[in-house]
Amino acid sequence: MDGDFRLDMNEVMKNIETAEVICIYFPILRKALVIDRRTNGEDEPMVKLAPMVDSIEDRFRSIRRMRPKYPRPESITVLPWPKYVDSLVRLGIWDRIVERFINSGHKKAVAECQTTLETLRKLEKAELAAVVMGQDYDTIWESQRRPRL
């Protein structure tokens, strides 16, 4: 999974620094990590795993449902992540996300980041085990097998 997918790390880090909302999609897990940094003095920033959606408009609607007190975000970064979950950590992306919450004093969001990372790791491990075991997956060879007469 960490194969030939190239990233412009400077662009990724710049977007992490500036976006109000970051959505990191994990296609193999069929999940998205939605990070909404907006606060209003009453609500903390949001760090949440959500199902993948079909379009950016669907994501805007889902954010609106999750955060009804907030208007449509002014900026959203969408990052498909076909790599391993731990590559977010290895490449420094995860630390940059958490660092922004630490610097703004949002301890609850920092804790949610850690919990979410562990959940992502567990989901990935389970999905990879399912691939190996053939659960919910079909091989191209299986469909070509024919009984011998």
CORLIN-V562232 format. One record per residue. RES is the residue in one small letter. SS is DSSP state (H for helix, E for strand, C for the rest). PHI is phi in radians with two decimals (NA if undefined). OMEGA is omega as a letter, one per 30 degrees, with the letter a starting at -180 (999 if undefined). Layout:
BEGIN
<<RES SS PHI OMEGA> <RES SS PHI OMEGA>>
END
This chain:
BEGIN
<<m C NA a> <d C -1.50 a> <g C -0.94 a> <d C -1.67 l> <f C -1.42 a> <r C -1.69 l> <l C -2.17 l> <d C -1.59 a> <m H -1.07 l> <n H -1.08 l> <e H -1.18 l> <v H -1.03 a> <m H -1.12 l> <k H -1.07 l> <n H -1.16 l> <i H -1.10 a> <e H -1.24 a> <t H -1.90 a> <a C -1.26 l> <e C -1.22 a> <v E -2.21 l> <i E -2.12 l> <c E -2.10 l> <i E -1.87 a> <y E -1.65 l> <f E -2.00 a> <p C -0.98 a> <i C -1.16 l> <l C -1.62 a> <r C 0.98 l> <k E -2.32 l> <a E -2.29 l> <l E -1.57 a> <v E -1.91 l> <i E -2.05 l> <d E -2.02 a> <r C -1.46 a> <r C -1.16 l> <t C -2.36 l> <n C -2.32 a> <g C 1.51 a> <e C -1.84 a> <d C -1.79 l> <e C -1.38 l> <p C -1.05 a> <m E -1.91 l> <v E -2.24 a> <k E -2.60 l> <l E -1.50 a> <a E -2.40 l> <p E -1.11 l> <m C -1.15 l> <v C -2.14 a> <d C -1.47 a> <s C -2.67 l> <i H -1.16 l> <e H -1.11 l> <d H -1.09 l> <r H -1.17 l> <f H -1.02 l> <r H -1.13 a> <s H -1.17 l> <i H -1.13 l> <r H -1.07 l> <r H -1.20 a> <m H -1.29 a> <r C -2.30 a> <p C -1.13 a> <k C -1.35 a> <y C -1.88 l> <p C -1.30 l> <r C -0.98 a> <p C -1.06 l> <e C -1.33 l> <s C -2.47 l> <i E -2.41 l> <t E -1.89 l> <v E -1.98 a> <l E -2.24 l> <p E -1.21 a> <w C -2.21 l> <p C -1.49 l> <k C -1.70 l> <y C -1.15 l> <v C -1.00 a> <d H -1.15 l> <s H -1.20 l> <l H -1.05 l> <v H -1.27 a> <r H -1.02 a> <l C -1.52 l> <g C 1.49 a> <i H -1.20 a> <w H -1.09 l> <d H -1.05 l> <r H -1.15 l> <i H -1.09 a> <v H -1.12 a> <e H -0.99 l> <r H -1.10 l> <f H -1.26 l> <i H -1.07 a> <n H -1.12 l> <s C -1.63 l> <g C 1.36 a> <h C -1.65 a> <k H -1.11 l> <k H -1.11 l> <a H -1.16 l> <v H -1.07 l> <a H -1.12 l> <e H -1.12 l> <c H -1.07 a> <q H -1.12 l> <t H -1.08 a> <t H -1.15 l> <l H -1.08 l> <e H -1.12 l> <t H -1.10 l> <l H -1.05 l> <r H -1.09 l> <k H -1.16 l> <l H -1.08 l> <e H -1.14 l> <k H -1.07 l> <a H -1.13 a> <e H -1.17 l> <l H -1.15 l> <a H -1.12 l> <a H -1.11 l> <v H -1.08 a> <v H -1.11 a> <m H -1.42 a> <g C 1.40 l> <q C -1.39 a> <d C 1.14 l> <y C -2.29 l> <d C -2.10 l> <t C -1.56 l> <i C -1.19 a> <w C -1.28 a> <e H -1.05 a> <s H -1.27 a> <q H -1.68 l> <r C -1.23 l> <r C -2.26 l> <p C -1.13 l> <r C -1.44 a> <l C -1.68 999>>
END
